[in-house]
């Protein structure tokens, strides 16, 4: 029984290490990300990893809010 609790506790700790974020766009879409989006000030793009694990970039002018969930 102890080993099951240890496994569950370890899984919760590992899953808690990376925070997911929600980005709201100016046209009303909500984008769920894995990890914190990165804003490139030189290009004006926001780079993030979507829920499928793909790296995506959008124009920062399209983003209204980035919130940690």
PQR file of N, CA, C, O and H, with PARSE charges and radii, in Angstrom:
ATOM      1  N   UNK A   1       0.822  -1.201   0.000 -0.4000 1.5000
ATOM      2  CA  UNK A   1       0.000   0.000   0.000 -0.0000 2.0000
ATOM      3  C   UNK A   1       0.865   1.263   0.000  0.5500 1.7000
ATOM      4  O   UNK A   1       0.535   2.243  -0.668 -0.5500 1.4000
ATOM      5  N   UNK A   2       1.982   1.238   0.758 -0.4000 1.5000
ATOM      6  CA  UNK A   2       2.850   2.407   0.828 -0.0000 2.0000
ATOM      7  C   UNK A   2       3.436   2.749  -0.532  0.5500 1.7000
ATOM      8  O   UNK A   2       3.563   3.923  -0.880 -0.5500 1.4000
ATOM      9  H   UNK A   2       2.249   0.442   1.300  0.4000 1.0000
ATOM     10  N   UNK A   3       3.789   1.735  -1.296 -0.4000 1.5000
ATOM     11  CA  UNK A   3       4.412   2.004  -2.594 -0.0000 2.0000
ATOM     12  C   UNK A   3       3.422   2.635  -3.559  0.5500 1.7000
ATOM     13  O   UNK A   3       3.818   3.435  -4.407 -0.5500 1.4000
ATOM     14  H   UNK A   3       3.685   0.781  -1.014  0.4000 1.0000
ATOM     15  N   UNK A   4       2.147   2.295  -3.450 -0.4000 1.5000
ATOM     16  CA  UNK A   4       1.127   2.918  -4.302 -0.0000 2.0000
ATOM     17  C   UNK A   4       1.009   4.406  -3.962  0.5500 1.7000
ATOM     18  O   UNK A   4       0.945   5.248  -4.858 -0.5500 1.4000
ATOM     19  H   UNK A   4       1.826   1.645  -2.761  0.4000 1.0000
ATOM     20  N   UNK A   5       0.981   4.720  -2.684 -0.4000 1.5000
ATOM     21  CA  UNK A   5       0.911   6.123  -2.272 -0.0000 2.0000
ATOM     22  C   UNK A   5       2.158   6.888  -2.717  0.5500 1.7000
ATOM     23  O   UNK A   5       2.069   8.053  -3.105 -0.5500 1.4000
ATOM     24  H   UNK A   5       1.033   4.037  -1.956  0.4000 1.0000
ATOM     25  N   UNK A   6       3.312   6.236  -2.661 -0.4000 1.5000
ATOM     26  CA  UNK A   6       4.552   6.880  -3.110 -0.0000 2.0000
ATOM     27  C   UNK A   6       4.501   7.186  -4.594  0.5500 1.7000
ATOM     28  O   UNK A   6       4.932   8.255  -5.026 -0.5500 1.4000
ATOM     29  H   UNK A   6       3.384   5.289  -2.345  0.4000 1.0000
ATOM     30  N   UNK A   7       3.978   6.257  -5.374 -0.4000 1.5000
ATOM     31  CA  UNK A   7       3.872   6.463  -6.816 -0.0000 2.0000
ATOM     32  C   UNK A   7       2.903   7.601  -7.119  0.5500 1.7000
ATOM     33  O   UNK A   7       3.195   8.453  -7.958 -0.5500 1.4000
ATOM     34  H   UNK A   7       3.628   5.389  -5.023  0.4000 1.0000
ATOM     35  N   UNK A   8       1.771   7.626  -6.454 -0.4000 1.5000
ATOM     36  CA  UNK A   8       0.788   8.691  -6.668 -0.0000 2.0000
ATOM     37  C   UNK A   8       1.379  10.040  -6.268  0.5500 1.7000
ATOM     38  O   UNK A   8       1.200  11.025  -6.984 -0.5500 1.4000
ATOM     39  H   UNK A   8       1.534   6.934  -5.772  0.4000 1.0000
ATOM     40  N   UNK A   9       2.075  10.102  -5.145 -0.4000 1.5000
ATOM     41  CA  UNK A   9       2.688  11.360  -4.695 -0.0000 2.0000
ATOM     42  C   UNK A   9       3.752  11.828  -5.685  0.5500 1.7000
ATOM     43  O   UNK A   9       3.831  13.019  -5.987 -0.5500 1.4000
ATOM     44  H   UNK A   9       2.221   9.303  -4.562  0.4000 1.0000
ATOM     45  N   UNK A  10       4.563  10.914  -6.188 -0.4000 1.5000
ATOM     46  CA  UNK A  10       5.596  11.270  -7.163 -0.0000 2.0000
ATOM     47  C   UNK A  10       4.964  11.793  -8.451  0.5500 1.7000
ATOM     48  O   UNK A  10       5.451  12.764  -9.031 -0.5500 1.4000
ATOM     49  H   UNK A  10       4.499   9.947  -5.942  0.4000 1.0000
ATOM     50  N   UNK A  11       3.895  11.162  -8.896 -0.4000 1.5000
ATOM     51  CA  UNK A  11       3.211  11.606 -10.116 -0.0000 2.0000
ATOM     52  C   UNK A  11       2.643  13.009  -9.939  0.5500 1.7000
ATOM     53  O   UNK A  11       2.719  13.826 -10.857 -0.5500 1.4000
ATOM     54  H   UNK A  11       3.499  10.374  -8.425  0.4000 1.0000
ATOM     55  N   UNK A  12       2.088  13.293  -8.798 -0.4000 1.5000
ATOM     56  CA  UNK A  12       1.542  14.629  -8.536 -0.0000 2.0000
ATOM     57  C   UNK A  12       2.648  15.684  -8.487  0.5500 1.7000
ATOM     58  O   UNK A  12       2.468  16.800  -8.973 -0.5500 1.4000
ATOM     59  H   UNK A  12       2.026  12.630  -8.052  0.4000 1.0000
ATOM     60  N   UNK A  13       3.778  15.332  -7.906 -0.4000 1.5000
ATOM     61  CA  UNK A  13       4.892  16.278  -7.847 -0.0000 2.0000
ATOM     62  C   UNK A  13       5.439  16.575  -9.231  0.5500 1.7000
ATOM     63  O   UNK A  13       5.719  17.730  -9.555 -0.5500 1.4000
ATOM     64  H   UNK A  13       3.924  14.425  -7.512  0.4000 1.0000
ATOM     65  N   UNK A  14       5.594  15.549 -10.047 -0.4000 1.5000
ATOM     66  CA  UNK A  14       6.124  15.732 -11.392 -0.0000 2.0000
ATOM     67  C   UNK A  14       5.150  16.544 -12.237  0.5500 1.7000
ATOM     68  O   UNK A  14       5.570  17.433 -12.979 -0.5500 1.4000
ATOM     69  H   UNK A  14       5.367  14.611  -9.784  0.4000 1.0000
ATOM     70  N   UNK A  15       3.873  16.255 -12.137 -0.4000 1.5000
ATOM     71  CA  UNK A  15       2.891  16.996 -12.945 -0.0000 2.0000
ATOM     72  C   UNK A  15       2.774  18.442 -12.488  0.5500 1.7000
ATOM     73  O   UNK A  15       2.382  19.299 -13.280 -0.5500 1.4000
ATOM     74  H   UNK A  15       3.532  15.534 -11.535  0.4000 1.0000
ATOM     75  N   UNK A  16       3.095  18.733 -11.259 -0.4000 1.5000
ATOM     76  CA  UNK A  16       3.005  20.086 -10.747 -0.0000 2.0000
ATOM     77  C   UNK A  16       4.198  20.958 -11.113  0.5500 1.7000
ATOM     78  O   UNK A  16       4.179  22.163 -10.865 -0.5500 1.4000
ATOM     79  H   UNK A  16       3.414  18.036 -10.615  0.4000 1.0000
ATOM     80  N   UNK A  17       5.235  20.366 -11.698 -0.4000 1.5000
ATOM     81  CA  UNK A  17       6.447  21.125 -12.006 -0.0000 2.0000
ATOM     82  C   UNK A  17       6.278  22.064 -13.196  0.5500 1.7000
ATOM     83  O   UNK A  17       6.882  23.136 -13.224 -0.5500 1.4000
ATOM     84  H   UNK A  17       5.250  19.387 -11.899  0.4000 1.0000
ATOM     85  N   UNK A  18       5.482  21.686 -14.159 -0.4000 1.5000
ATOM     86  CA  UNK A  18       5.306  22.567 -15.312 -0.0000 2.0000
ATOM     87  C   UNK A  18       3.915  23.171 -15.269  0.5500 1.7000
ATOM     88  O   UNK A  18       2.911  22.464 -15.186 -0.5500 1.4000
ATOM     89  H   UNK A  18       4.992  20.815 -14.137  0.4000 1.0000
ATOM     90  N   UNK A  19       3.877  24.480 -15.326 -0.4000 1.5000
ATOM     91  CA  UNK A  19       2.600  25.177 -15.281 -0.0000 2.0000
ATOM     92  C   UNK A  19       2.042  25.338 -16.685  0.5500 1.7000
ATOM     93  O   UNK A  19       2.785  25.593 -17.633 -0.5500 1.4000
ATOM     94  H   UNK A  19       4.693  25.055 -15.393  0.4000 1.0000
ATOM     95  N   UNK A  20       0.755  25.192 -16.808 -0.4000 1.5000
ATOM     96  CA  UNK A  20       0.079  25.445 -18.069 -0.0000 2.0000
ATOM     97  C   UNK A  20      -0.527  26.841 -18.022  0.5500 1.7000
ATOM     98  O   UNK A  20      -0.831  27.367 -16.952 -0.5500 1.4000
ATOM     99  H   UNK A  20       0.152  24.986 -16.038  0.4000 1.0000
ATOM    100  N   UNK A  21      -0.694  27.423 -19.193 -0.4000 1.5000
ATOM    101  CA  UNK A  21      -1.214  28.782 -19.301 -0.0000 2.0000
ATOM    102  C   UNK A  21      -2.391  28.813 -20.259  0.5500 1.7000
ATOM    103  O   UNK A  21      -2.567  27.921 -21.088 -0.5500 1.4000
ATOM    104  H   UNK A  21      -0.447  26.995 -20.062  0.4000 1.0000
ATOM    105  N   UNK A  22      -3.195  29.865 -20.127 -0.4000 1.5000
ATOM    106  CA  UNK A  22      -4.287  30.136 -21.045 -0.0000 2.0000
ATOM    107  C   UNK A  22      -4.027  31.513 -21.644  0.5500 1.7000
ATOM    108  O   UNK A  22      -3.811  32.492 -20.929 -0.5500 1.4000
ATOM    109  H   UNK A  22      -3.053  30.590 -19.453  0.4000 1.0000
ATOM    110  N   UNK A  23      -4.052  31.564 -22.976 -0.4000 1.5000
ATOM    111  CA  UNK A  23      -3.914  32.853 -23.657 -0.0000 2.0000
ATOM    112  C   UNK A  23      -5.262  33.214 -24.257  0.5500 1.7000
ATOM    113  O   UNK A  23      -5.893  32.406 -24.939 -0.5500 1.4000
ATOM    114  H   UNK A  23      -4.227  30.769 -23.557  0.4000 1.0000
ATOM    115  N   UNK A  24      -5.693  34.440 -23.992 -0.4000 1.5000
ATOM    116  CA  UNK A  24      -6.913  34.949 -24.602 -0.0000 2.0000
ATOM    117  C   UNK A  24      -6.502  35.838 -25.762  0.5500 1.7000
ATOM    118  O   UNK A  24      -5.640  36.705 -25.622 -0.5500 1.4000
ATOM    119  H   UNK A  24      -5.180  35.097 -23.438  0.4000 1.0000
ATOM    120  N   UNK A  25      -7.128  35.613 -26.908 -0.4000 1.5000
ATOM    121  CA  UNK A  25      -6.830  36.454 -28.064 -0.0000 2.0000
ATOM    122  C   UNK A  25      -7.875  37.562 -28.163  0.5500 1.7000
ATOM    123  O   UNK A  25      -8.947  37.481 -27.563 -0.5500 1.4000
ATOM    124  H   UNK A  25      -7.828  34.909 -27.022  0.4000 1.0000
ATOM    125  N   UNK A  26      -7.548  38.577 -28.916 -0.4000 1.5000
ATOM    126  CA  UNK A  26      -8.446  39.730 -29.046 -0.0000 2.0000
ATOM    127  C   UNK A  26      -9.732  39.386 -29.785  0.5500 1.7000
ATOM    128  O   UNK A  26     -10.728  40.100 -29.675 -0.5500 1.4000
ATOM    129  H   UNK A  26      -6.677  38.644 -29.403  0.4000 1.0000
ATOM    130  N   UNK A  27      -9.707  38.271 -30.552 -0.4000 1.5000
ATOM    131  CA  UNK A  27     -10.942  37.870 -31.246 -0.0000 2.0000
ATOM    132  C   UNK A  27     -11.771  36.879 -30.425  0.5500 1.7000
ATOM    133  O   UNK A  27     -12.743  36.318 -30.928 -0.5500 1.4000
ATOM    134  H   UNK A  27      -8.897  37.691 -30.642  0.4000 1.0000
ATOM    135  N   UNK A  28     -11.380  36.660 -29.138 -0.4000 1.5000
ATOM    136  CA  UNK A  28     -12.192  35.861 -28.229 -0.0000 2.0000
ATOM    137  C   UNK A  28     -11.805  34.399 -28.093  0.5500 1.7000
ATOM    138  O   UNK A  28     -12.460  33.665 -27.353 -0.5500 1.4000
ATOM    139  H   UNK A  28     -10.590  37.116 -28.729  0.4000 1.0000
ATOM    140  N   UNK A  29     -10.763  33.952 -28.784 -0.4000 1.5000
ATOM    141  CA  UNK A  29     -10.338  32.557 -28.646 -0.0000 2.0000
ATOM    142  C   UNK A  29      -9.534  32.365 -27.370  0.5500 1.7000
ATOM    143  O   UNK A  29      -8.856  33.283 -26.908 -0.5500 1.4000
ATOM    144  H   UNK A  29     -10.232  34.549 -29.385  0.4000 1.0000
ATOM    145  N   UNK A  30      -9.615  31.166 -26.804 -0.4000 1.5000
ATOM    146  CA  UNK A  30      -8.821  30.787 -25.642 -0.0000 2.0000
ATOM    147  C   UNK A  30      -7.857  29.704 -26.093  0.5500 1.7000
ATOM    148  O   UNK A  30      -8.286  28.676 -26.619 -0.5500 1.4000
ATOM    149  H   UNK A  30     -10.166  30.421 -27.180  0.4000 1.0000
ATOM    150  N   UNK A  31      -6.573  29.915 -25.898 -0.4000 1.5000
ATOM    151  CA  UNK A  31      -5.549  28.960 -26.312 -0.0000 2.0000
ATOM    152  C   UNK A  31      -4.907  28.379 -25.065  0.5500 1.7000
ATOM    153  O   UNK A  31      -4.353  29.112 -24.245 -0.5500 1.4000
ATOM    154  H   UNK A  31      -6.225  30.749 -25.471  0.4000 1.0000
ATOM    155  N   UNK A  32      -4.981  27.047 -24.920 -0.4000 1.5000
ATOM    156  CA  UNK A  32      -4.352  26.358 -23.808 -0.0000 2.0000
ATOM    157  C   UNK A  32      -2.918  26.009 -24.212  0.5500 1.7000
ATOM    158  O   UNK A  32      -2.691  25.476 -25.299 -0.5500 1.4000
ATOM    159  H   UNK A  32      -5.430  26.452 -25.586  0.4000 1.0000
ATOM    160  N   UNK A  33      -1.953  26.308 -23.340 -0.4000 1.5000
ATOM    161  CA  UNK A  33      -0.560  26.024 -23.650 -0.0000 2.0000
ATOM    162  C   UNK A  33       0.029  25.076 -22.618  0.5500 1.7000
ATOM    163  O   UNK A  33      -0.455  24.980 -21.490 -0.5500 1.4000
ATOM    164  H   UNK A  33      -2.138  26.741 -22.458  0.4000 1.0000
ATOM    165  N   UNK A  34       1.070  24.385 -23.020 -0.4000 1.5000
ATOM    166  CA  UNK A  34       1.862  23.574 -22.101 -0.0000 2.0000
ATOM    167  C   UNK A  34       3.113  24.376 -21.786  0.5500 1.7000
ATOM    168  O   UNK A  34       3.957  24.578 -22.659 -0.5500 1.4000
ATOM    169  H   UNK A  34       1.463  24.462 -23.936  0.4000 1.0000
ATOM    170  N   UNK A  35       3.237  24.828 -20.567 -0.4000 1.5000
ATOM    171  CA  UNK A  35       4.357  25.675 -20.199 -0.0000 2.0000
ATOM    172  C   UNK A  35       4.060  27.131 -20.507  0.5500 1.7000
ATOM    173  O   UNK A  35       3.035  27.466 -21.101 -0.5500 1.4000
ATOM    174  H   UNK A  35       2.552  24.664 -19.858  0.4000 1.0000
ATOM    175  N   UNK A  36       4.981  27.984 -20.091 -0.4000 1.5000
ATOM    176  CA  UNK A  36       4.783  29.425 -20.234 -0.0000 2.0000
ATOM    177  C   UNK A  36       5.137  29.880 -21.647  0.5500 1.7000
ATOM    178  O   UNK A  36       6.211  29.552 -22.151 -0.5500 1.4000
ATOM    179  H   UNK A  36       5.813  27.712 -19.609  0.4000 1.0000
ATOM    180  N   UNK A  37       4.246  30.631 -22.290 -0.4000 1.5000
ATOM    181  CA  UNK A  37       4.558  31.192 -23.599 -0.0000 2.0000
ATOM    182  C   UNK A  37       5.716  32.187 -23.497  0.5500 1.7000
ATOM    183  O   UNK A  37       5.890  32.854 -22.477 -0.5500 1.4000
ATOM    184  H   UNK A  37       3.374  30.898 -21.881  0.4000 1.0000
ATOM    185  N   UNK A  38       6.500  32.271 -24.569 -0.4000 1.5000
ATOM    186  CA  UNK A  38       7.652  33.169 -24.603 -0.0000 2.0000
ATOM    187  C   UNK A  38       7.381  34.263 -25.627  0.5500 1.7000
ATOM    188  O   UNK A  38       7.007  33.979 -26.765 -0.5500 1.4000
ATOM    189  H   UNK A  38       6.358  31.728 -25.397  0.4000 1.0000
ATOM    190  N   UNK A  39       7.570  35.507 -25.221 -0.4000 1.5000
ATOM    191  CA  UNK A  39       7.360  36.643 -26.123 -0.0000 2.0000
ATOM    192  C   UNK A  39       8.718  37.076 -26.664  0.5500 1.7000
ATOM    193  O   UNK A  39       9.609  37.444 -25.898 -0.5500 1.4000
ATOM    194  H   UNK A  39       7.873  35.738 -24.297  0.4000 1.0000
ATOM    195  N   UNK A  40       8.873  37.029 -27.981 -0.4000 1.5000
ATOM    196  CA  UNK A  40      10.095  37.473 -28.645 -0.0000 2.0000
ATOM    197  C   UNK A  40       9.912  38.943 -29.015  0.5500 1.7000
ATOM    198  O   UNK A  40       9.159  39.266 -29.934 -0.5500 1.4000
ATOM    199  H   UNK A  40       8.149  36.730 -28.603  0.4000 1.0000
ATOM    200  N   UNK A  41      10.595  39.822 -28.308 -0.4000 1.5000
ATOM    201  CA  UNK A  41      10.406  41.261 -28.513 -0.0000 2.0000
ATOM    202  C   UNK A  41      10.948  41.726 -29.857  0.5500 1.7000
ATOM    203  O   UNK A  41      10.482  42.728 -30.399 -0.5500 1.4000
ATOM    204  H   UNK A  41      11.206  39.560 -27.562  0.4000 1.0000
ATOM    205  N   UNK A  42      11.933  41.006 -30.403 -0.4000 1.5000
ATOM    206  CA  UNK A  42      12.490  41.396 -31.703 -0.0000 2.0000
ATOM    207  C   UNK A  42      11.512  41.138 -32.845  0.5500 1.7000
ATOM    208  O   UNK A  42      11.360  41.970 -33.738 -0.5500 1.4000
ATOM    209  H   UNK A  42      12.312  40.192 -29.963  0.4000 1.0000
ATOM    210  N   UNK A  43      10.847  39.976 -32.812 -0.4000 1.5000
ATOM    211  CA  UNK A  43       9.946  39.619 -33.914 -0.0000 2.0000
ATOM    212  C   UNK A  43       8.493  39.974 -33.629  0.5500 1.7000
ATOM    213  O   UNK A  43       7.685  40.072 -34.553 -0.5500 1.4000
ATOM    214  H   UNK A  43      10.971  39.300 -32.086  0.4000 1.0000
ATOM    215  N   UNK A  44       8.153  40.169 -32.342 -0.4000 1.5000
ATOM    216  CA  UNK A  44       6.766  40.465 -31.987 -0.0000 2.0000
ATOM    217  C   UNK A  44       5.887  39.231 -31.974  0.5500 1.7000
ATOM    218  O   UNK A  44       4.663  39.337 -32.036 -0.5500 1.4000
ATOM    219  H   UNK A  44       8.810  40.089 -31.592  0.4000 1.0000
ATOM    220  N   UNK A  45       6.511  38.044 -31.892 -0.4000 1.5000
ATOM    221  CA  UNK A  45       5.746  36.794 -31.883 -0.0000 2.0000
ATOM    222  C   UNK A  45       5.721  36.183 -30.492  0.5500 1.7000
ATOM    223  O   UNK A  45       6.657  36.344 -29.708 -0.5500 1.4000
ATOM    224  H   UNK A  45       7.506  37.958 -31.841  0.4000 1.0000
ATOM    225  N   UNK A  46       4.633  35.480 -30.198 -0.4000 1.5000
ATOM    226  CA  UNK A  46       4.514  34.708 -28.969 -0.0000 2.0000
ATOM    227  C   UNK A  46       4.674  33.245 -29.359  0.5500 1.7000
ATOM    228  O   UNK A  46       3.919  32.725 -30.181 -0.5500 1.4000
ATOM    229  H   UNK A  46       3.873  35.349 -30.834  0.4000 1.0000
ATOM    230  N   UNK A  47       5.667  32.585 -28.759 -0.4000 1.5000
ATOM    231  CA  UNK A  47       5.935  31.169 -29.048 -0.0000 2.0000
ATOM    232  C   UNK A  47       5.421  30.338 -27.879  0.5500 1.7000
ATOM    233  O   UNK A  47       5.686  30.652 -26.718 -0.5500 1.4000
ATOM    234  H   UNK A  47       6.280  33.007 -28.092  0.4000 1.0000
ATOM    235  N   UNK A  48       4.680  29.267 -28.196 -0.4000 1.5000
ATOM    236  CA  UNK A  48       4.152  28.390 -27.152 -0.0000 2.0000
ATOM    237  C   UNK A  48       4.027  26.971 -27.689  0.5500 1.7000
ATOM    238  O   UNK A  48       4.102  26.741 -28.896 -0.5500 1.4000
ATOM    239  H   UNK A  48       4.466  29.012 -29.139  0.4000 1.0000
ATOM    240  N   UNK A  49       3.833  26.016 -26.768 -0.4000 1.5000
ATOM    241  CA  UNK A  49       3.593  24.626 -27.126 -0.0000 2.0000
ATOM    242  C   UNK A  49       2.120  24.353 -26.871  0.5500 1.7000
ATOM    243  O   UNK A  49       1.630  24.556 -25.761 -0.5500 1.4000
ATOM    244  H   UNK A  49       3.772  26.203 -25.787  0.4000 1.0000
ATOM    245  N   UNK A  50       1.408  23.890 -27.908 -0.4000 1.5000
ATOM    246  CA  UNK A  50      -0.029  23.639 -27.751 -0.0000 2.0000
ATOM    247  C   UNK A  50      -0.271  22.314 -27.048  0.5500 1.7000
ATOM    248  O   UNK A  50       0.678  21.603 -26.721 -0.5500 1.4000
ATOM    249  H   UNK A  50       1.807  23.725 -28.810  0.4000 1.0000
ATOM    250  N   UNK A  51      -1.521  21.980 -26.815 -0.4000 1.5000
ATOM    251  CA  UNK A  51      -1.900  20.771 -26.087 -0.0000 2.0000
ATOM    252  C   UNK A  51      -1.487  19.489 -26.805  0.5500 1.7000
ATOM    253  O   UNK A  51      -1.409  18.433 -26.177 -0.5500 1.4000
ATOM    254  H   UNK A  51      -2.292  22.558 -27.081  0.4000 1.0000
ATOM    255  N   UNK A  52      -1.222  19.563 -28.109 -0.4000 1.5000
ATOM    256  CA  UNK A  52      -0.781  18.397 -28.874 -0.0000 2.0000
ATOM    257  C   UNK A  52       0.734  18.254 -28.869  0.5500 1.7000
ATOM    258  O   UNK A  52       1.269  17.285 -29.406 -0.5500 1.4000
ATOM    259  H   UNK A  52      -1.286  20.421 -28.619  0.4000 1.0000
ATOM    260  N   UNK A  53       1.431  19.221 -28.259 -0.4000 1.5000
ATOM    261  CA  UNK A  53       2.886  19.169 -28.196 -0.0000 2.0000
ATOM    262  C   UNK A  53       3.590  19.865 -29.346  0.5500 1.7000
ATOM    263  O   UNK A  53       4.807  19.746 -29.483 -0.5500 1.4000
ATOM    264  H   UNK A  53       0.996  20.009 -27.822  0.4000 1.0000
ATOM    265  N   UNK A  54       2.853  20.587 -30.175 -0.4000 1.5000
ATOM    266  CA  UNK A  54       3.430  21.299 -31.310 -0.0000 2.0000
ATOM    267  C   UNK A  54       3.830  22.717 -30.905  0.5500 1.7000
ATOM    268  O   UNK A  54       3.109  23.388 -30.166 -0.5500 1.4000
ATOM    269  H   UNK A  54       1.864  20.684 -30.064  0.4000 1.0000
ATOM    270  N   UNK A  55       4.983  23.161 -31.397 -0.4000 1.5000
ATOM    271  CA  UNK A  55       5.405  24.533 -31.144 -0.0000 2.0000
ATOM    272  C   UNK A  55       4.705  25.457 -32.138  0.5500 1.7000
ATOM    273  O   UNK A  55       4.735  25.222 -33.346 -0.5500 1.4000
ATOM    274  H   UNK A  55       5.568  22.615 -31.997  0.4000 1.0000
ATOM    275  N   UNK A  56       4.079  26.501 -31.619 -0.4000 1.5000
ATOM    276  CA  UNK A  56       3.276  27.413 -32.438 -0.0000 2.0000
ATOM    277  C   UNK A  56       3.703  28.842 -32.131  0.5500 1.7000
ATOM    278  O   UNK A  56       4.126  29.151 -31.017 -0.5500 1.4000
ATOM    279  H   UNK A  56       4.055  26.692 -30.638  0.4000 1.0000
ATOM    280  N   UNK A  57       3.586  29.718 -33.141 -0.4000 1.5000
ATOM    281  CA  UNK A  57       3.859  31.139 -32.938 -0.0000 2.0000
ATOM    282  C   UNK A  57       2.683  31.950 -33.454  0.5500 1.7000
ATOM    283  O   UNK A  57       2.125  31.655 -34.510 -0.5500 1.4000
ATOM    284  H   UNK A  57       3.242  29.468 -34.046  0.4000 1.0000
ATOM    285  N   UNK A  58       2.311  32.985 -32.690 -0.4000 1.5000
ATOM    286  CA  UNK A  58       1.296  33.921 -33.159 -0.0000 2.0000
ATOM    287  C   UNK A  58       1.795  35.334 -32.884  0.5500 1.7000
ATOM    288  O   UNK A  58       2.684  35.536 -32.057 -0.5500 1.4000
ATOM    289  H   UNK A  58       2.765  33.225 -31.832  0.4000 1.0000
ATOM    290  N   UNK A  59       1.233  36.283 -33.564 -0.4000 1.5000
ATOM    291  CA  UNK A  59       1.606  37.678 -33.396 -0.0000 2.0000
ATOM    292  C   UNK A  59       1.157  38.158 -32.017  0.5500 1.7000
ATOM    293  O   UNK A  59       0.012  37.933 -31.625 -0.5500 1.4000
ATOM    294  H   UNK A  59       0.511  36.118 -34.236  0.4000 1.0000
ATOM    295  N   UNK A  60       2.039  38.808 -31.292 -0.4000 1.5000
ATOM    296  CA  UNK A  60       1.695  39.264 -29.938 -0.0000 2.0000
ATOM    297  C   UNK A  60       0.586  40.316 -29.950  0.5500 1.7000
ATOM    298  O   UNK A  60      -0.079  40.525 -28.935 -0.5500 1.4000
ATOM    299  H   UNK A  60       2.969  38.991 -31.611  0.4000 1.0000
ATOM    300  N   UNK A  61       0.384  40.976 -31.086 -0.4000 1.5000
ATOM    301  CA  UNK A  61      -0.714  41.948 -31.192 -0.0000 2.0000
ATOM    302  C   UNK A  61      -2.079  41.278 -31.102  0.5500 1.7000
ATOM    303  O   UNK A  61      -3.073  41.934 -30.792 -0.5500 1.4000
ATOM    304  H   UNK A  61       0.924  40.806 -31.910  0.4000 1.0000
ATOM    305  N   UNK A  62      -2.134  39.969 -31.372 -0.4000 1.5000
ATOM    306  CA  UNK A  62      -3.394  39.225 -31.323 -0.0000 2.0000
ATOM    307  C   UNK A  62      -3.729  38.741 -29.907  0.5500 1.7000
ATOM    308  O   UNK A  62      -4.857  38.319 -29.653 -0.5500 1.4000
ATOM    309  H   UNK A  62      -1.327  39.436 -31.624  0.4000 1.0000
ATOM    310  N   UNK A  63      -2.769  38.799 -28.992 -0.4000 1.5000
ATOM    311  CA  UNK A  63      -2.952  38.265 -27.628 -0.0000 2.0000
ATOM    312  C   UNK A  63      -3.366  39.387 -26.695  0.5500 1.7000
ATOM    313  O   UNK A  63      -2.723  40.435 -26.638 -0.5500 1.4000
ATOM    314  H   UNK A  63      -1.853  39.142 -29.198  0.4000 1.0000
ATOM    315  N   UNK A  64      -4.453  39.155 -25.960 -0.4000 1.5000
ATOM    316  CA  UNK A  64      -4.897  40.170 -25.005 -0.0000 2.0000
ATOM    317  C   UNK A  64      -4.449  39.847 -23.587  0.5500 1.7000
ATOM    318  O   UNK A  64      -4.135  40.759 -22.821 -0.5500 1.4000
ATOM    319  H   UNK A  64      -4.975  38.303 -26.006  0.4000 1.0000
ATOM    320  N   UNK A  65      -4.412  38.550 -23.215 -0.4000 1.5000
ATOM    321  CA  UNK A  65      -4.063  38.164 -21.853 -0.0000 2.0000
ATOM    322  C   UNK A  65      -3.385  36.801 -21.848  0.5500 1.7000
ATOM    323  O   UNK A  65      -3.731  35.919 -22.635 -0.5500 1.4000
ATOM    324  H   UNK A  65      -4.667  37.810 -23.837  0.4000 1.0000
ATOM    325  N   UNK A  66      -2.413  36.637 -20.949 -0.4000 1.5000
ATOM    326  CA  UNK A  66      -1.792  35.332 -20.690 -0.0000 2.0000
ATOM    327  C   UNK A  66      -1.921  35.077 -19.205  0.5500 1.7000
ATOM    328  O   UNK A  66      -1.427  35.859 -18.392 -0.5500 1.4000
ATOM    329  H   UNK A  66      -2.132  37.353 -20.310  0.4000 1.0000
ATOM    330  N   UNK A  67      -2.591  33.970 -18.837 -0.4000 1.5000
ATOM    331  CA  UNK A  67      -2.881  33.666 -17.447 -0.0000 2.0000
ATOM    332  C   UNK A  67      -2.416  32.240 -17.129  0.5500 1.7000
ATOM    333  O   UNK A  67      -2.653  31.315 -17.905 -0.5500 1.4000
ATOM    334  H   UNK A  67      -2.992  33.335 -19.497  0.4000 1.0000
ATOM    335  N   UNK A  68      -1.748  32.074 -15.973 -0.4000 1.5000
ATOM    336  CA  UNK A  68      -1.375  30.740 -15.516 -0.0000 2.0000
ATOM    337  C   UNK A  68      -2.617  30.039 -14.977  0.5500 1.7000
ATOM    338  O   UNK A  68      -3.407  30.634 -14.245 -0.5500 1.4000
ATOM    339  H   UNK A  68      -1.554  32.825 -15.343  0.4000 1.0000
ATOM    340  N   UNK A  69      -2.787  28.742 -15.353 -0.4000 1.5000
ATOM    341  CA  UNK A  69      -3.935  28.029 -14.823 -0.0000 2.0000
ATOM    342  C   UNK A  69      -3.535  27.180 -13.661  0.5500 1.7000
ATOM    343  O   UNK A  69      -4.376  26.498 -13.076 -0.5500 1.4000
ATOM    344  H   UNK A  69      -2.145  28.258 -15.948  0.4000 1.0000
TER
END
